[in-house]
Amino acid sequence: MAAIPPPPRLFVTPERDMIDNEVSITITCMLPRQPVTLYAFLKSQKTDTWESWGHYVADDEGQINVSTDRSIGGTYCGIEPMGLFWSMQSTPDQMKGNRLRHYDVMKPRIVDIYVYIGHINHKFDKDKAVAMATIERWYIKPGVKRIPITEGSVRGTLFLPPGPGPFPLILDLWGGGGGIIEYKSSLLASHGFAAAVLAYSNHPELPPMGRTDMEYFEEAYKCLCRYSQIDTDNIGIIGISMGVSVALEIAAESKLKVKCAILTNGGLVRSYILLIGIAKATGMLPPSMSIDIPRDEDGHISTGCLSHCEYLRNEYGEDGFVKVENLNCPCLFLISGDDPSFENEQHLQEIYNKLSAVGKQDLVEVLRYPKAGHLLEPPYSPLCSMTYLHVEQLLASESSSRQTLYLNYGGQPKPHAEAQEQSWKAILQYFHKHLRCEKTKIGNIGSRL
């Protein structure tokens, strides 16, 4: 009587690790040359669901190694060790425009991975999987402290690495969506920096139009000075989208002595003007104060025209721009070439020209990612090429109604994934280069759990 062959086996290692580290995925005990679908599924902390899959063919030994074998179909193709992660997309039953975000960094992202016989593209019945594994992906390393900031009018969260420090401080500034999004700060703290994400818009305890005045950020700095583990003379800033405007304002016009800044897809227009522009374009203000924004054939809007320098000069004059000529710290600009939401190259040229006029052009360093979209996230995050915005539209009668707008963010999945991996390495290297000094300690650069 022939021996019963062992069932297929799936190995995903490590089972528990940081979000910016690769995993190894192998399948054994398959038939030689057997077609296989590798499928990943997760439910976000908002309970929206995401999936991805790759089609593989086992080798003559009945084995598949995702790090060296090629996917020939699915949500990604080619030799892509982390393709299952960066190619994730909303399941068909979800609202379009979902963005995969992580809100509670003290809990992991749980990813279930399944093996199916044959090449399939839909109706992934988990009961029919021949092997399955569950892994944890973390945004925070053990020992990193999470400290809410609720002093005075300041709202945010501070993350401190293990140990006495003092650690260099990074201020983390997100875009106009606002709120307190912690996962980048917790990840930076896991790489040895003190990191504080600060709310400045769209927060229930801040004014309706937010707080982008320098007094607010100077107050935040005073709060952070109370922590002995922080070297508050050794400060970096990282900003994305509208956070770039705020970061430039802090670096050029506040009392904070910023050592370096990393600026992703934004420019030198003042942050309050961007808030007003978004309010006008999305119908948050009465019709008499609104402006029309071009829409594509699907009705999605691209806000890049709001940041066009000629338009801004006509509307606000030179007062509408940050006085970047006052900058004294080096700045790394991360520029996506397929970003319809902001005139990144135009603003970079303006910044370079203004700095050149005062002999400071050497402060500018640029990394370009031609086919990446607006939202450069930590490595292996799925592309968000379009997202939605719920707007409470104030009508003439002073009643309000809700509408949903879709914003184009651009990007092509594989080049965007490559840009995120490369830019994250550049971010860590840049901060390590410019925030080192004799008295400051930076924690272990590795982020393995």
C-alpha positions as CSV (number, residue, x, y, z in Angstrom):
1,M,0.0,0.0,0.0
2,A,1.4,3.4,-1.1
3,A,2.4,5.8,1.7
4,I,0.1,8.8,2.1
5,P,2.1,11.9,1.2
6,P,2.5,14.6,3.9
7,P,0.2,17.6,3.5
8,P,1.7,20.9,2.1
9,R,3.5,22.9,4.7
10,L,3.8,26.7,4.8
11,F,6.6,28.4,6.7
12,V,6.6,32.2,7.3
13,T,9.5,33.5,9.4
14,P,9.8,35.4,11.6
15,E,6.2,35.0,12.8
16,R,6.5,38.2,14.8
17,D,8.6,41.1,13.6
18,M,8.7,44.8,12.8
19,I,6.7,46.2,9.9
20,D,9.8,47.4,8.0
21,N,11.5,44.1,8.0
22,E,11.2,41.4,5.3
23,V,9.7,38.0,6.0
24,S,10.7,34.7,4.4
25,I,7.9,32.5,2.9
26,T,8.4,28.9,1.8
27,I,6.1,26.1,0.9
28,T,7.1,22.4,1.0
29,C,5.6,19.0,0.4
30,M,3.9,20.0,-2.9
31,L,3.8,17.9,-6.0
32,P,6.5,18.6,-8.5
33,R,5.5,21.5,-10.9
34,Q,2.3,21.9,-9.0
35,P,0.5,25.3,-9.6
36,V,-0.1,27.1,-6.3
37,T,-1.8,30.3,-5.2
38,L,-0.4,32.1,-2.1
39,Y,-3.0,34.4,-0.6
40,A,-2.8,37.0,2.2
41,F,-5.7,38.5,4.1
42,L,-5.9,41.1,6.9
43,K,-8.6,43.1,8.7
44,S,-7.5,46.6,9.6
45,Q,-8.2,48.2,12.9
46,K,-11.1,50.0,11.2
47,T,-12.3,46.5,10.3
48,D,-12.0,47.1,6.5
49,T,-10.5,44.0,4.8
50,W,-7.5,43.7,2.5
51,E,-6.1,40.9,0.3
52,S,-3.4,40.0,-2.1
53,W,-2.2,36.9,-4.0
54,G,0.5,35.5,-6.2
55,H,0.5,32.5,-8.6
56,Y,3.5,30.2,-8.3
57,V,4.6,26.8,-9.7
58,A,6.5,24.4,-7.4
59,D,9.9,23.2,-8.4
60,D,10.9,19.6,-9.2
61,E,11.2,19.0,-5.5
62,G,7.7,20.3,-4.8
63,Q,9.0,23.5,-3.1
64,I,8.4,27.2,-3.5
65,N,10.6,30.0,-2.0
66,V,9.0,33.4,-2.5
67,S,12.4,35.1,-2.0
68,T,13.8,33.5,-5.2
69,D,10.8,32.1,-7.2
70,R,8.7,34.1,-9.6
71,S,5.0,35.0,-9.3
72,I,3.4,34.6,-12.7
73,G,0.1,36.2,-11.8
74,G,-2.1,37.7,-9.1
75,T,-1.8,41.2,-7.6
76,Y,2.0,41.2,-8.3
77,C,4.4,39.4,-10.7
78,G,8.0,38.6,-10.7
79,I,10.5,37.8,-7.9
80,E,9.0,39.9,-5.1
81,P,9.8,38.7,-1.5
82,M,7.3,41.2,0.0
83,G,4.9,41.3,-2.9
84,L,2.1,39.9,-0.8
85,F,2.3,42.9,1.5
86,W,2.9,45.9,-0.8
87,S,0.3,44.7,-3.4
88,M,-2.6,44.4,-0.9
89,Q,-5.9,45.9,-2.1
90,S,-9.3,46.3,-0.6
91,T,-11.5,43.3,-0.9
92,P,-14.3,43.8,-3.5
93,D,-17.0,44.4,-0.9
94,Q,-15.2,47.4,0.6
95,M,-15.8,51.1,-0.2
96,K,-13.4,52.4,-2.8
97,G,-10.6,54.7,-1.7
98,N,-9.7,52.9,1.5
99,R,-6.3,53.7,3.0
100,L,-4.6,51.0,5.1
101,R,-3.6,52.8,8.3
102,H,-2.7,51.5,11.8
103,Y,-4.3,53.4,14.7
104,D,-3.2,51.5,17.8
105,V,0.5,50.9,17.6
106,M,0.5,48.9,20.9
107,K,-1.2,46.1,19.0
108,P,0.2,44.3,15.9
109,R,-1.1,44.1,12.4
110,I,-2.3,40.5,12.0
111,V,-1.8,38.9,8.5
112,D,-3.2,35.5,7.6
113,I,-1.5,33.7,4.8
114,Y,-3.0,30.7,2.9
115,V,-2.0,28.2,0.3
116,Y,-4.4,27.0,-2.4
117,I,-3.9,24.3,-5.1
118,G,-4.2,25.8,-8.6
119,H,-4.2,29.4,-9.8
120,I,-7.2,31.3,-8.6
121,N,-8.1,35.0,-8.6
122,H,-11.4,35.1,-6.6
123,K,-13.6,33.2,-4.2
124,F,-10.8,32.4,-1.7
125,D,-12.6,29.9,0.5
126,K,-10.4,29.6,3.6
127,D,-11.8,26.2,4.3
128,K,-10.3,25.0,1.0
129,A,-6.8,26.2,1.8
130,V,-4.2,23.4,2.2
131,A,-1.9,25.3,4.5
132,M,-2.2,28.5,6.6
133,A,0.0,30.7,8.8
134,T,-0.6,33.8,10.9
135,I,2.0,36.5,11.5
136,E,2.3,39.7,13.5
137,R,3.7,42.9,12.0
138,W,4.6,45.5,14.6
139,Y,5.1,49.3,14.5
140,I,6.7,49.4,17.9
141,K,9.7,47.6,19.4
142,P,9.5,46.1,22.9
143,G,10.6,48.7,25.5
144,V,9.6,51.8,23.5
145,K,7.5,54.1,25.7
146,R,4.3,55.7,24.4
147,I,3.4,58.9,26.2
148,P,0.3,61.0,25.3
149,I,0.9,64.7,25.2
150,T,-2.0,66.7,26.6
151,E,-0.3,69.7,28.2
152,G,-1.9,73.2,27.7
153,S,-3.2,73.4,24.2
154,V,-0.8,70.8,22.8
155,R,-2.0,67.4,21.6
156,G,0.2,64.6,20.4
157,T,2.1,61.5,21.4
158,L,5.7,61.1,22.3
159,F,7.7,57.8,21.8
160,L,10.9,57.2,23.7
161,P,13.4,54.4,23.1
162,P,14.6,52.2,26.0
163,G,17.4,53.6,28.1
164,P,18.3,56.9,29.7
165,G,19.3,58.7,26.5
166,P,19.5,61.5,25.8
167,F,18.0,60.8,22.4
168,P,17.7,63.2,19.4
169,L,14.2,64.4,18.9
170,I,12.2,64.1,15.7
171,L,9.0,66.0,15.2
172,D,6.5,64.1,13.0
173,L,4.1,66.2,11.0
174,W,1.4,64.5,9.0
175,G,-0.7,66.1,6.2
176,G,-4.0,68.0,6.1
177,G,-6.0,65.0,7.1
178,G,-4.8,65.8,10.6
179,G,-5.4,64.0,13.8
180,I,-2.7,62.0,15.6
181,I,-1.3,59.2,13.4
182,E,1.4,57.5,15.5
183,Y,2.9,54.7,13.5
184,K,5.7,56.6,11.9
185,S,6.8,58.1,15.2
186,S,6.7,54.7,17.0
187,L,8.7,53.2,14.2
188,L,11.3,56.0,14.4
189,A,11.6,55.4,18.2
190,S,12.1,51.7,17.4
191,H,15.2,52.8,15.5
192,G,16.6,54.8,18.4
193,F,15.1,58.3,18.1
194,A,12.8,60.1,20.5
195,A,9.8,61.0,18.2
196,A,6.8,63.1,18.8
197,V,3.8,63.3,16.5
198,L,1.9,66.5,16.9
199,A,-1.7,67.2,16.0
200,Y,-2.3,70.5,14.3
201,S,-5.5,70.0,12.4
202,N,-8.6,67.9,12.4
203,H,-8.5,67.2,16.1
204,P,-11.5,67.5,18.4
205,E,-9.6,69.6,21.0
206,L,-8.1,72.0,18.4
207,P,-9.9,74.9,16.7
208,P,-11.9,74.0,13.5
209,M,-9.1,75.3,11.3
210,G,-6.4,73.8,13.4
211,R,-3.3,75.4,15.0
212,T,-0.4,76.1,12.6
213,D,0.9,79.2,14.4
214,M,4.5,79.0,15.7
215,E,3.4,79.7,19.3
216,Y,1.7,76.3,19.3
217,F,4.8,74.4,18.2
218,E,7.0,76.4,20.6
219,E,4.6,75.4,23.4
220,A,5.0,71.8,22.3
221,Y,8.8,72.1,22.4
222,K,8.6,73.4,26.0
223,C,6.5,70.4,26.9
224,L,9.1,68.0,25.4
225,C,12.0,69.8,27.2
226,R,10.7,68.3,30.4
227,Y,11.8,64.8,29.5
228,S,15.4,64.1,30.5
229,Q,15.7,61.3,27.9
230,I,15.4,63.9,25.1
231,D,18.3,66.0,23.7
232,T,16.1,69.0,22.9
233,D,19.1,70.8,21.3
234,N,19.3,68.1,18.7
235,I,16.0,68.3,16.7
236,G,14.9,66.9,13.3
237,I,11.6,67.3,11.5
238,I,9.8,65.0,9.1
239,G,6.8,66.3,7.2
240,I,4.6,64.9,4.5
241,S,2.1,66.8,2.3
242,M,0.8,69.8,4.2
243,G,3.2,68.8,7.0
244,V,6.0,70.0,4.7
245,S,4.6,73.6,4.9
246,V,4.4,73.3,8.7
247,A,7.9,71.8,8.9
248,L,9.4,74.6,6.8
249,E,7.6,77.2,8.9
250,I,9.1,75.7,12.1
251,A,12.6,75.4,10.7
252,A,12.7,78.9,9.1
253,E,10.5,81.0,11.3
254,S,10.2,79.6,14.8
255,K,12.5,79.8,17.9
256,L,13.3,76.1,17.6
257,K,16.9,75.3,16.4
258,V,16.2,72.6,13.9
259,K,19.3,70.5,12.8
260,C,17.7,68.9,9.7
261,A,14.4,68.3,8.0
262,I,13.0,65.6,5.7
263,L,10.2,66.9,3.5
264,T,8.0,64.6,1.4
265,N,5.7,65.9,-1.4
266,G,4.9,69.4,-0.3
267,G,6.2,72.9,-0.6
268,L,6.7,76.4,0.7
269,V,3.1,77.6,0.6
270,R,1.9,78.6,4.1
271,S,0.0,75.9,5.8
272,Y,-3.1,78.1,6.6
273,I,-3.4,78.9,2.9
274,L,-3.5,75.2,2.1
275,L,-6.2,74.7,4.7
276,I,-8.3,77.5,3.2
277,G,-7.7,76.1,-0.3
278,I,-8.8,72.6,0.7
279,A,-11.9,74.1,2.4
280,K,-12.8,76.1,-0.7
281,A,-12.2,73.2,-3.1
282,T,-14.1,70.5,-1.2
283,G,-17.2,72.6,-0.4
284,M,-16.6,72.9,3.3
285,L,-17.4,76.6,2.9
286,P,-20.6,78.3,1.5
287,P,-20.9,78.1,-2.3
288,S,-20.0,81.8,-2.7
289,M,-16.6,81.1,-1.2
290,S,-15.9,77.8,-3.1
291,I,-13.8,77.2,-6.1
292,D,-14.0,74.6,-8.9
293,I,-11.4,71.9,-9.1
294,P,-11.0,69.8,-12.3
295,R,-12.4,66.2,-12.0
296,D,-11.4,63.2,-14.1
297,E,-13.9,61.0,-15.9
298,D,-14.6,59.1,-12.6
299,G,-15.4,62.3,-10.8
300,H,-12.1,62.2,-8.7
301,I,-10.4,65.5,-8.0
302,S,-6.7,66.4,-8.2
303,T,-5.7,69.2,-5.9
304,G,-2.3,70.1,-7.5
305,C,-3.7,73.2,-9.1
306,L,-4.3,74.7,-5.5
307,S,-0.5,74.6,-5.0
308,H,0.5,76.2,-8.4
309,C,2.9,79.0,-7.5
310,E,1.5,81.5,-10.0
311,Y,-2.0,81.0,-8.6
312,L,-0.7,81.4,-5.1
313,R,1.2,84.6,-6.0
314,N,-1.9,86.1,-7.6
315,E,-4.0,85.2,-4.6
316,Y,-1.7,86.0,-1.7
317,G,1.5,87.6,-3.0
318,E,4.8,86.7,-1.4
319,D,3.2,86.6,2.0
320,G,1.7,83.3,1.0
321,F,5.1,81.6,1.0
322,V,7.3,80.5,3.9
323,K,10.5,82.6,4.2
324,V,12.7,79.7,3.4
325,E,15.6,82.0,2.9
326,N,15.8,82.0,6.7
327,L,16.6,78.3,6.8
328,N,19.8,77.3,8.3
329,C,19.4,73.5,8.4
330,P,20.0,70.9,5.7
331,C,16.8,69.6,4.1
332,L,16.2,66.3,2.2
333,F,13.3,66.5,-0.2
334,L,11.6,63.3,-1.3
335,I,9.8,64.0,-4.5
336,S,7.2,61.7,-6.2
337,G,6.9,62.1,-10.0
338,D,3.4,60.7,-10.3
339,D,1.7,62.9,-7.7
340,P,-1.3,64.8,-9.0
341,S,-2.1,66.4,-5.6
342,F,0.8,68.9,-5.3
343,E,3.2,70.8,-7.6
344,N,6.2,69.2,-6.0
345,E,8.9,70.1,-8.6
346,Q,7.6,73.6,-8.9
347,H,7.9,74.3,-5.2
348,L,11.3,72.6,-5.0
349,Q,12.6,74.9,-7.7
350,E,11.2,78.0,-5.8
351,I,12.9,76.8,-2.6
352,Y,16.1,76.2,-4.4
353,N,16.0,79.6,-6.1
354,K,15.3,81.5,-2.8
355,L,18.1,79.7,-1.0
356,S,20.5,80.2,-3.9
357,A,19.8,84.0,-3.7
358,V,21.3,84.0,-0.2
359,G,24.0,81.5,-0.8
360,K,22.3,78.5,0.9
361,Q,21.7,76.2,-2.0
362,D,23.9,73.5,-0.5
363,L,21.2,73.0,2.2
364,V,19.1,71.2,-0.4
365,E,19.3,67.5,-1.1
366,V,16.8,65.7,-3.4
367,L,15.7,62.1,-4.0
368,R,13.2,61.6,-6.8
369,Y,10.9,58.7,-7.4
370,P,9.4,59.2,-10.9
371,K,6.5,56.7,-10.7
372,A,5.6,57.0,-7.0
373,G,2.4,58.6,-5.7
374,H,1.8,61.2,-3.1
375,L,1.7,59.1,0.1
376,L,5.1,57.6,0.7
377,E,4.6,55.3,3.7
378,P,7.0,53.0,5.6
379,P,8.1,49.9,3.6
380,Y,5.8,47.3,2.3
381,S,2.7,49.4,2.7
382,P,0.1,49.1,-0.1
383,L,-0.2,52.0,-2.6
384,C,-3.0,54.5,-1.9
385,S,-3.6,56.0,-5.3
386,M,-6.9,57.5,-4.4
387,T,-8.7,58.1,-1.2
388,Y,-12.0,59.6,0.0
389,L,-12.8,62.6,2.2
390,H,-16.1,63.0,4.0
391,V,-17.1,66.7,3.9
392,E,-19.7,68.5,6.0
393,Q,-20.9,71.0,3.4
394,L,-22.2,74.2,4.9
395,L,-25.2,75.4,2.9
396,A,-26.6,78.9,2.5
397,S,-29.4,78.0,5.0
398,E,-26.6,77.1,7.6
399,S,-27.8,73.5,7.6
400,S,-25.2,71.0,6.7
401,S,-25.1,68.0,4.5
402,R,-22.4,65.3,4.0
403,Q,-20.7,64.5,0.7
404,T,-17.9,62.1,-0.2
405,L,-15.1,63.4,-2.4
406,Y,-12.4,61.2,-4.0
407,L,-8.9,62.6,-4.2
408,N,-6.3,61.4,-6.6
409,Y,-2.9,60.6,-5.1
410,G,-1.3,58.8,-8.1
411,G,1.5,56.2,-8.2
412,Q,2.1,52.8,-9.8
413,P,2.2,49.8,-7.4
414,K,5.6,48.3,-7.9
415,P,7.6,51.6,-8.4
416,H,5.8,53.0,-5.5
417,A,6.7,50.0,-3.3
418,E,10.3,50.4,-4.4
419,A,10.2,54.1,-3.6
420,Q,8.9,53.4,-0.1
421,E,11.6,50.9,0.7
422,Q,14.4,53.1,-0.7
423,S,13.1,56.4,0.9
424,W,12.7,54.7,4.4
425,K,16.3,53.7,4.3
426,A,17.3,57.2,3.2
427,I,15.2,58.7,6.0
428,L,17.0,56.7,8.7
429,Q,20.4,57.3,7.2
430,Y,19.8,61.1,7.0
431,F,18.7,61.4,10.6
432,H,21.6,59.3,11.8
433,K,24.0,61.5,9.8
434,H,22.6,64.9,11.0
435,L,21.4,64.1,14.5
436,R,24.6,62.6,15.9
437,C,26.6,64.5,18.4
438,E,29.0,63.7,21.2
439,K,26.4,63.8,24.1
440,T,23.5,62.3,22.2
441,K,22.9,58.6,22.1
442,I,20.9,56.9,19.3
443,G,19.5,53.5,20.0
444,N,20.2,50.4,18.1
445,I,19.7,51.0,14.4
446,G,18.2,47.6,13.9
447,S,14.5,47.1,14.6
448,R,14.3,43.3,14.9
449,L,12.0,42.2,17.7
